[in-house]
Amino acid sequence: MQIFLQQVVPDFFEIDKATGSQLWNQTLSFSTGENVHIVAPSGSGKTSFIHFLYGLRKDYSGKILYDNNDIKSFDAEKFSTWRQKSISIIFQDLRLFTQQTVLQNLEIKRLLSPYHKERRITAMAKQLGIESKLSKLCSTCSYGEQQRIAIIRALQQPFDFLLLDEPFSHLDENNRQKAMELMQEEATERKAAIILTDLKKIDYFQAERVLYL
């Protein structure tokens, strides 16, 4: 499976803002099994790009194709199927159900699009140091803990592409590395691609390509 970009530029960009970008207004493809790191300062369109790929926004020119199918032509049902089976995401704003427990947040995703057994949730939570939080409300967790919850949640479903929008902003270096290791283990197991955006290059992310916006 592949994602193709054909001269994609956000509609809200000023003239020449995409000049020099290695992603905007380029012809590119992303394939399953590869890791792509997109690096750019704030305001360069990193979050917009992730939202374009996930189909949340269509305010761009050019084309985004999933296996030669233009995603602007997808109806709600087709996008729903794609998101359940082929693409998972960690939003920058996390989008957790804060009045549900940590385990309920993780189980909702696992039951909607099953991939792992329930025991795998506990193992991942232990690996990322939040096993003791599973019975707690998400609202009582720190933002760094909530980021780790969102990471584990994204891994509960099938995916060919894992989209990460600055997933480590509130984690210390040790927890960043643990989280990245878990995600890379999962992607390798599934022969999936990771597309990660961040403000700076992350050395422990084993990327085949680094693109600068």
Number of C-alpha atoms within 10 A of each C-alpha: 14 15 18 19 22 17 16 21 21 20 12 10 12 8 8 7 14 19 11 11 14 15 20 23 18 15 14 15 14 19 18 19 18 18 23 21 22 23 20 18 12 10 8 18 19 21 17 18 22 22 17 19 19 18 18 12 14 17 11 17 13 16 19 24 17 17 13 12 13 15 19 14 10 13 9 10 9 12 18 13 12 18 20 17 17 16 21 23 25 23 20 16 13 17 11 19 15 14 13 15 20 29 21 17 21 24 18 14 18 21 14 11 17 16 16 14 12 15 8 13 21 17 12 20 20 14 15 21 15 17 16 11 18 19 12 15 17 23 15 14 17 11 16 17 20 22 25 25 26 23 26 24 24 22 24 25 21 21 27 22 28 24 24 23 23 19 25 20 14 16 16 10 10 9 18 20 18 14 23 18 16 18 19 19 12 16 22 16 10 15 17 22 25 29 19 23 27 20 15 13 16 16 8 10 17 15 18 10 13 15 14 19 19
